[in-house]
Amino acid sequence: MNATLIPTQAPREAAVVEVVAADLQGPGIIYCPNPKMALWSGHPRVFLDVASTGEGKCPYCGTLYRLAGGPASGGH
């Protein structure tokens, strides 16, 4: 007889945070956890490059940061 695993909880939806140029901490960089997150849910600070692809996902909490307007253009 094959056992079927039934999850006890539904997967948690990852948060999506839209950021604008004023939120960036350098040339296209945002950090997580962001200042609006509760201290109890903190994790080590990670820096995410959102300028080149238009978004970055935190490897700790799964929060997805999207740059409003998409990735920066590489025009000359």
Buried (B, 14 or more C-beta within 10 A) or exposed (E): EEEEEEEEEEEEEEBEBEBEEEBBEEEBEBBBBBEEBEEEEEEEEBEBBBBEBBBBBBEBBEBBBBBEEEBBEEEE
